[in-house]
Amino acid sequence: MAPYLTEMVVVIFGLCIGSFINVCIYRIPLKQSIVSPGSRCPKCEAPIRFYDNLPVISFLMLRGKCRYCGGRISARYPVVEILSGAFAFLFFKKYGISIEGLIWYGFTTVLLLITYIDLDHQIIPDVITLPGIPIAFLASLFLPQISWLESVLGILIGGGSLYLVAVTYTLLMKKEGMGGGDIKLLALIGALIGWKGVLFTIFLASMIGAVSGILVMFHQKKDLKLAVPFGPFLSIGAISHVFFGTELITWYFRLLR
């Protein structure tokens, strides 16, 4: 198969996975099956035919509206599909068709799923993170850049550090500040990128989160206590580490010299 055809197949595969991620984003928080029934319009509940369920293309053809009721379809659907397709392409270019590439692609798509669920509902479902932690640890055994010990330390330091922050905040402020979902998410992240990756993730997530929180406060002046989910920032930090972590850490320590 010609290289460009292989790349096309990889991208189409990523787009289709993105379409499935959209189903999971909508159904998992509602505790609905992700297998059946088939896709339906969330407004009129009309079944979506296969030709109206093609990643990105159907959204463009329908101009972002349901064929039956005319209800608007969120632009998030093609965005998630495009991101999934882009991740598939990038990991293919870096690792080819390999176990390593599939592991990193699976990792980023799980973070993509968690990000949008957290944005919508401000929860990170245990059904994703709890089985995800041991699965990520087993997957790390196939990655040459991380040892099993680094993976274990990543789980302990990832989950333990946020747990310590959560307990300290609760003792000082007399209320819960960080949910258990974030703690389990960082443990899952640590299982694949190790304790050094966890520190990088926390640092970057905290910076991006602080800036975003300030912007939200200025925008929502009437509600300065508006909660901002931290899961998306942890996901951004972890994905950034996967792509640029080593280079950014090297660059940072050079600045300190």
C-alpha positions in Angstrom: 0.0 0.0 0.0 1.3 3.4 -1.0 2.4 5.6 2.0 -0.2 8.2 1.5 -3.0 5.6 1.3 -1.8 4.1 4.6 -1.9 7.6 6.1 -5.4 8.1 4.8 -6.5 4.8 6.3 -5.0 5.8 9.7 -6.7 9.1 9.7 -10.1 7.5 8.8 -9.6 5.0 11.6 -8.9 7.9 14.0 -12.0 9.8 12.8 -14.1 6.7 13.4 -12.7 6.3 16.9 -13.5 9.9 17.5 -17.1 9.2 16.5 -17.2 6.4 19.1 -15.7 8.7 21.7 -18.5 11.1 21.1 -21.0 8.3 21.9 -19.0 7.6 25.1 -18.9 11.3 26.1 -22.7 11.5 25.9 -23.7 8.1 27.3 -21.2 7.2 30.1 -22.2 10.1 32.5 -25.9 9.1 31.9 -24.9 5.4 32.7 -26.3 4.3 29.3 -24.9 1.5 27.2 -22.3 2.6 24.7 -23.2 -0.3 22.4 -27.0 -0.1 22.0 -29.3 1.4 20.9 -27.8 2.9 17.8 -27.1 6.6 17.5 -30.1 8.9 17.9 -30.7 12.6 17.8 -30.6 13.8 21.4 -33.5 16.2 20.7 -36.1 14.3 18.7 -34.6 10.8 19.3 -34.9 9.9 15.7 -32.4 7.1 14.7 -29.4 8.4 12.8 -28.9 6.6 9.5 -25.4 5.5 8.6 -25.0 8.1 5.9 -25.8 10.8 8.4 -23.3 9.4 10.9 -20.1 9.7 8.9 -17.3 11.5 10.8 -17.1 15.2 10.0 -18.5 14.7 6.5 -22.1 14.2 7.7 -21.9 17.3 10.0 -20.8 19.4 7.0 -23.4 17.9 4.7 -26.2 18.5 7.2 -24.8 22.0 8.0 -24.8 21.1 11.7 -28.5 20.2 12.0 -30.6 17.1 12.5 -32.1 15.9 9.2 -35.5 15.3 10.9 -36.1 18.0 13.6 -33.7 20.6 12.4 -32.1 20.7 15.9 -28.6 22.1 16.0 -25.8 19.6 16.3 -22.9 20.7 18.6 -19.7 21.6 16.8 -18.0 19.5 19.4 -18.8 16.3 17.5 -16.5 17.1 14.5 -13.9 18.7 16.8 -13.5 15.5 18.8 -13.4 13.4 15.6 -10.8 15.7 14.0 -8.6 15.6 17.2 -8.8 11.9 17.3 -7.9 11.7 13.6 -5.0 14.1 14.1 -3.6 12.1 17.1 -3.8 8.9 15.0 -1.9 10.5 12.2 0.8 12.0 14.5 1.5 8.8 16.4 1.6 6.9 13.1 4.2 9.3 11.7 6.3 9.0 14.9 5.9 5.2 15.6 4.4 3.7 12.5 2.1 0.7 13.0 3.4 -0.5 16.4 2.3 -1.4 19.9 4.0 1.7 21.2 2.0 4.0 18.9 -1.3 2.2 19.7 -0.6 2.6 23.4 0.0 6.3 23.1 -2.9 6.8 20.8 -5.2 4.9 23.2 -3.9 7.0 26.1 -4.6 10.3 24.4 -8.1 9.3 23.3 -9.0 8.3 26.8 -7.8 11.7 28.0 -9.9 13.3 25.2 -12.9 11.3 26.5 -12.3 12.4 30.1 -11.7 16.0 29.2 -15.1 16.5 27.5 -17.0 14.5 30.2 -15.4 16.7 32.9 -16.2 19.9 31.0 -19.9 18.8 30.6 -20.5 17.3 34.0 -17.5 18.2 36.2 -17.0 14.5 37.0 -14.4 11.9 36.0 -16.2 8.6 36.0 -14.6 5.8 38.0 -15.7 3.3 35.3 -12.9 4.9 33.2 -10.1 5.6 35.7 -10.3 2.6 38.1 -9.8 -0.1 35.4 -7.6 2.4 33.5 -4.9 2.5 36.2 -4.0 -1.3 36.1 -4.4 -1.3 32.3 -2.1 1.6 31.9 0.5 -0.1 34.2 0.4 -3.2 32.1 0.7 -1.2 28.9 3.7 0.6 30.3 5.6 -2.7 30.3 5.6 -2.5 26.5 7.1 1.1 26.5 10.9 1.2 26.3 11.1 4.7 27.8 9.6 3.8 31.1 10.4 1.1 33.6 7.8 -0.8 35.8 9.2 1.0 38.9 8.8 4.4 37.3 5.2 3.5 36.4 4.5 2.4 40.0 6.1 5.6 41.3 4.0 7.6 38.8 0.8 6.0 40.2 1.8 6.6 43.8 3.1 10.2 43.3 0.4 11.1 40.9 -2.5 10.0 43.1 -0.7 10.7 46.3 0.2 14.3 45.5 -3.3 15.4 44.6 -4.8 13.4 47.5 -2.5 15.4 49.8 -3.5 18.7 48.2 -7.2 17.7 48.5 -6.9 16.8 52.2 -4.9 20.0 53.0 -7.5 22.1 51.2 -10.4 20.5 53.0 -8.6 21.0 56.4 -7.9 24.6 55.8 -11.1 25.7 54.0 -13.5 23.3 55.7 -14.9 22.2 52.3 -14.0 19.9 49.5 -11.9 21.6 46.8 -10.6 18.8 44.6 -12.7 15.8 43.6 -11.5 12.2 43.8 -11.8 11.9 40.1 -8.8 14.2 39.5 -6.7 12.0 42.0 -7.5 8.8 40.1 -6.9 10.5 36.8 -3.4 11.6 37.7 -2.7 8.1 39.0 -3.7 6.8 35.6 -1.5 9.4 33.9 1.4 8.5 36.1 1.1 4.8 35.2 2.1 5.6 31.6 4.4 8.6 31.9 6.1 8.0 35.2 6.8 10.2 38.2 8.8 12.7 36.1 5.9 13.1 33.7 3.5 13.5 36.6 5.6 16.5 37.9 5.6 18.0 34.4 1.9 17.5 34.1 1.1 19.1 37.4 3.3 22.0 36.7 1.8 22.7 33.2 -1.8 22.0 34.3 -1.4 24.4 37.2 -0.1 27.2 35.0 -2.8 26.7 32.4 -5.5 26.3 35.1 -4.4 29.4 36.9 -4.6 31.5 33.8 -7.9 30.0 32.7 -9.3 30.5 36.2 -8.4 34.2 36.2 -10.0 34.6 32.7 -13.2 32.9 33.9 -13.4 35.1 37.0 -13.1 38.2 34.9 -15.7 36.9 32.4 -18.1 35.7 35.2 -17.9 38.7 37.5 -21.2 37.7 39.2 -20.0 34.3 40.3 -16.3 34.4 41.4 -16.8 31.0 43.0 -17.5 29.3 39.7 -15.9 25.9 39.6 -13.4 25.2 36.9 -12.8 21.4 36.3 -9.1 20.5 36.6 -9.3 17.3 34.6 -8.9 19.0 31.2 -5.8 20.8 32.3 -4.3 17.5 33.6 -5.1 16.0 30.2 -3.5 18.9 28.3 -0.4 18.6 30.5 -0.1 14.8 30.0 -0.6 15.0 26.2 2.0 17.8 26.1 4.4 15.6 27.9 3.9 12.8 25.5 4.7 15.0 22.5 7.1 17.6 23.9 8.0 16.6 27.5 11.6 15.6 27.0 12.4 18.6 24.8 10.6 21.1 27.2 12.3 19.7 30.3 15.7 19.9 28.6 15.0 23.4 27.5 13.9 24.4 31.0 17.0 23.1 32.7 19.3 24.8 30.1 17.6 28.1 31.1 18.6 27.5 34.8 22.3 27.1 34.0 
